[in-house]
Amino acid sequence: MSLSVDSPVTQLLQQRDIPYPVIEIPLTEDKKPVRNLEELLTKQGIKPESVVRSVLFKTGSGGFAMLALAGGGRADWGKLREHLNERKCRMAEFDEVPQATGYVVGAVPPIALPENIRILMDDSVKNYDTVVIGSGVLGYALSLKGADLLKLLADADQGDFVSRD
């Protein structure tokens, strides 16, 4: 039996005829994703580094930007500020994420976002044949071909936005 998830993310993928196996991520009693996600993915034959994290930032001018990155590493604040042409930039606070994106922390995808969020895609996303993204629903992730995600992110700002230390 295949799992089914209904969200703006899966609706977009269906509209584009992009296949996306659903990955169930067990939640702890306090509704947080399990901490052993890497182990769970490895057992399913998925490289944990292929998870595309969607990190939301609030700019000094009050807008939001989403950084999609894979393979570990952290946002390079200098590169982000320079690219966004902002003197100040910070990670969005926990309660700002659902307000800005419409998704809860732990389920935010790099696609199917409000148009006012500027999307930045780190070059690291291009390194994986298969990627895992947030489904928009807590407790579930989606696996898809990296090439399909790249097509969906074709309008995103692309570049090296991560420090890998």
C-alpha positions in Angstrom: 0.0 0.0 0.0 1.4 3.4 -0.9 1.0 6.3 1.4 -1.0 9.3 0.2 -0.5 12.9 1.3 -2.6 15.9 0.1 -1.0 19.3 0.3 -0.1 22.1 -2.1 3.2 20.3 -2.7 1.7 17.0 -3.8 -0.9 18.9 -5.9 1.8 20.8 -7.7 3.7 17.5 -8.3 0.6 15.8 -9.6 -0.1 18.8 -12.0 3.4 18.4 -13.4 3.2 14.6 -13.6 6.1 14.2 -11.3 6.2 10.9 -9.4 6.9 11.2 -5.7 7.0 8.3 -3.3 5.9 9.3 0.2 8.2 8.6 3.1 6.6 8.3 6.5 8.6 9.9 9.3 7.4 8.7 12.7 6.7 11.5 15.1 7.5 11.4 18.8 4.7 11.8 21.4 5.2 15.6 21.3 4.7 15.6 17.5 8.3 16.2 16.6 9.9 14.2 13.8 12.2 11.4 15.0 15.8 12.3 15.4 17.0 9.2 13.6 15.8 10.4 10.2 19.3 9.5 8.7 18.9 5.9 9.9 15.3 5.7 8.6 16.4 7.0 5.2 19.5 4.8 5.0 17.3 1.7 5.7 15.2 2.8 2.6 18.3 3.1 0.5 18.2 6.9 0.5 21.3 9.0 1.2 20.6 11.2 4.2 22.6 14.0 2.5 20.0 14.1 -0.2 17.5 15.7 2.1 16.8 19.2 0.8 16.4 21.4 3.8 14.2 24.5 3.4 15.5 27.3 5.7 13.4 30.5 6.0 15.1 33.8 6.6 13.6 37.2 7.4 15.4 40.1 5.7 16.1 43.5 7.2 13.5 45.0 4.9 10.8 42.7 6.3 10.6 40.2 3.5 11.2 36.5 3.6 13.7 34.3 1.6 13.8 30.5 1.5 17.2 28.7 1.1 17.0 25.2 -0.3 20.2 23.3 0.5 21.3 19.7 0.6 24.3 17.7 1.9 24.8 19.5 5.2 26.6 22.7 5.5 25.2 26.0 6.9 23.9 29.1 5.4 26.7 31.6 4.8 25.3 34.8 6.2 27.7 37.0 4.2 26.8 35.4 0.9 23.0 35.5 1.7 23.1 39.2 2.7 25.1 40.1 -0.4 22.9 38.2 -2.7 19.7 39.5 -1.2 21.2 43.0 -1.1 20.3 43.3 2.6 22.4 44.6 5.4 20.5 42.4 7.9 19.2 38.9 7.6 18.2 36.4 10.3 16.6 33.0 10.5 12.9 33.2 10.8 11.5 32.6 14.2 9.5 29.4 14.9 6.1 31.1 14.8 7.0 33.2 11.7 7.5 30.1 9.5 3.9 28.9 9.3 2.7 32.6 9.0 5.0 33.2 6.1 4.9 29.8 4.3 1.6 28.2 5.3 3.6 25.1 6.5 4.6 24.0 10.0 8.3 23.7 10.9 9.5 20.2 9.9 7.3 20.0 6.8 8.3 23.1 4.8 9.1 22.3 1.2 11.3 24.4 -1.2 8.3 24.5 -3.7 4.6 25.5 -3.6 5.4 28.5 -1.5 3.7 31.9 -1.5 4.9 34.1 -4.3 6.2 36.8 -2.0 8.9 34.4 -0.7 12.2 34.7 -2.6 13.7 31.3 -3.2 17.4 30.7 -3.2 18.7 27.3 -4.3 22.2 26.3 -3.2 24.3 24.5 -5.8 24.4 21.5 -3.4 20.9 20.5 -4.5 22.3 19.6 -7.9 24.5 16.9 -6.5 21.8 14.2 -6.0 19.9 12.0 -8.5 17.1 11.6 -5.9 16.2 14.2 -3.3 13.9 14.2 -0.3 11.8 17.3 0.4 9.1 18.4 2.9 5.6 17.3 1.9 3.8 20.2 3.6 2.4 17.7 6.1 4.3 16.9 9.3 5.3 13.3 9.5 5.8 12.8 5.8 8.5 13.6 3.3 8.6 13.2 -0.5 11.2 11.5 -2.6 11.7 12.8 -6.2 14.2 12.9 -8.9 16.7 15.7 -8.4 16.2 16.7 -12.1 12.5 17.2 -11.4 13.1 19.4 -8.4 15.6 21.4 -10.4 12.9 22.1 -13.1 10.5 23.2 -10.4 13.2 25.5 -9.0 14.2 26.9 -12.4 13.1 30.4 -11.4 14.9 30.3 -8.0 18.1 32.3 -7.5 20.9 29.7 -7.8 24.4 29.9 -6.4 26.8 29.0 -3.6 25.0 30.1 -0.4 26.5 27.6 2.1 29.7 27.4 4.1 30.9 23.8 4.4 33.1 23.8 7.5 
